[in-house]
Amino acid sequence: MLRPLTATDLPAATRLLGIASPYYRAGDVAAEKLFGAAPNSDGPSTIGVDVDGELAGIASIDGNRIRVLAVAPTYRERGIGAQLLAWCEHAARTHGHPRIWALGQAGNYLAPGIDAQDQATIGWLRRRHWRESSDIRTNLIVAVHDNPLVTPARAHDLSVEASTRGYEIRRARPDETRLLAAIGAEFGGAWPFEVERALQWRDGELTGAVHVAVRGDDYCAFAAHNGNNSGLGWFGPAGTWPAHRGQRLGEAVLLACLLDVARQQATCEIAWIGPEPFYQKSCGIIGRRMFVPMKREFTAEES
Ligand SMILES: CC(C)(COP(=O)(O)OP(=O)(O)OC[C@H]1O[C@@H](n2cnc3c(N)ncnc32)[C@H](O)[C@@H]1OP(=O)(O)O)[C@@H](O)C(=O)NCCC(=O)NCCS
């Protein structure tokens, strides 16, 4: 029986997502994925399936993006997953979308796509007329402990180097809304949303997970972590304004973020990356995760 889930289902949903898949830490970000906001959102719809009074399956969709879909291991191979998938497809069609995607909702994504190692889920979707898209996405894994490139001394040196050129490297304040407008004007997309979330992040004494390079009144570079998948220490987004590139400002704000992440994690996941050589040089790479965007195009009869 499909039914809408509410906040009172969160403990059971968190348990289910915690054991659903070894490829994602969905249980650690359950509230964010099931009920959290996203930019340009239809608003998430979250449903569950109960069997014998127990939550057996769960799905959350926002617009044309499935945020999570999982069936508890003991309830698999009974058609529950197919029922949840059909409901998600119907919801996307009802909102007028011509296609539906798995994961990868900009601003609120469990992962940028299906983990390429998860061939079981990829095959399951393929048998249901879903197809891979060619733009494979990558997350980089960076060591933030025992890494000679990620040390307070190196962050300090980069900050001093920036100051000799008239820049200040500092943590952004939670109320720094002018920063969001500046990021929106230059970079757009979901980035202001993610940065706003990161600004609200708290870790003990630290408030805000965004570092900036400024000169006078101008923002010149920024980097954020914990804006998406809050609590997992994922890094991103980050950007340097074009006029200020090539001066190691991006490296300075990256290092500041990685040192924050090191307070809670031994590694940092640089999510949905752009330029890999920049990260190789700035902080080293110890691993990579590849993600496959998958979608289903609705036929004319279905739409
Ligand atoms: C992928 C997933 C959702 C499938 O859930 P499920 O409930 O087992 O899905 P279904 O039962 O609909 O389909 C599974 C298989 O069982 C078969 N099946 C369906 N009803 C059946 C029944 N009554 N008896 C036997 N087999 C049945 C289906 O035909 C299907 O086989 P096929 O793919 O070869 O056609 C589940 O494996 C899962 O939760 N995986 C992790 C998902 C994940 O990573 N999510 C992101 C993180 S939360």
The ligand as an ORCA input file, in Angstrom:
! r2SCAN-3c Opt
* xyz 0 1
  C      16.698     -1.652     -7.083
  C      15.661     -1.989     -5.982
  C      14.885     -0.710     -5.677
  C      14.725     -3.055     -6.499
  O      13.721     -3.287     -5.501
  P      12.759     -4.587     -5.570
  O      11.619     -4.327     -4.692
  O      13.567     -5.813     -5.350
  O      12.296     -4.476     -7.091
  P      11.258     -5.457     -7.847
  O      10.782     -6.521     -6.940
  O      10.231     -4.625     -8.470
  O      12.204     -6.050     -8.962
  C      13.309     -6.907     -8.626
  C      13.216     -8.218     -9.390
  O      12.283     -9.043     -8.727
  C      11.381     -9.559     -9.689
  N      10.068     -9.760     -9.051
  C       9.069     -8.922     -8.962
  N       8.035     -9.456     -8.314
  C       8.398    -10.674     -7.976
  C       7.768    -11.694     -7.276
  N       6.512    -11.554     -6.802
  N       8.474    -12.804     -7.074
  C       9.729    -12.941     -7.552
  N      10.371    -11.985     -8.224
  C       9.720    -10.853     -8.427
  C      11.300     -8.494    -10.730
  O      10.856     -9.004    -11.957
  C      12.722     -7.991    -10.781
  O      13.514     -8.734    -11.645
  P      14.017     -8.118    -13.028
  O      14.649     -6.803    -12.713
  O      14.961     -9.129    -13.557
  O      12.784     -7.950    -13.833
  C      16.372     -2.525     -4.713
  O      17.268     -3.561     -5.067
  C      17.097     -1.487     -3.925
  O      16.536     -0.854     -3.042
  N      18.379     -1.308     -4.229
  C      19.139     -0.226     -3.670
  C      18.654      1.006     -4.348
  C      19.549      2.176     -4.199
  O      20.745      2.088     -4.269
  N      18.908      3.336     -4.029
  C      19.643      4.549     -3.878
  C      20.073      4.711     -2.448
  S      18.764      4.883     -1.392
*
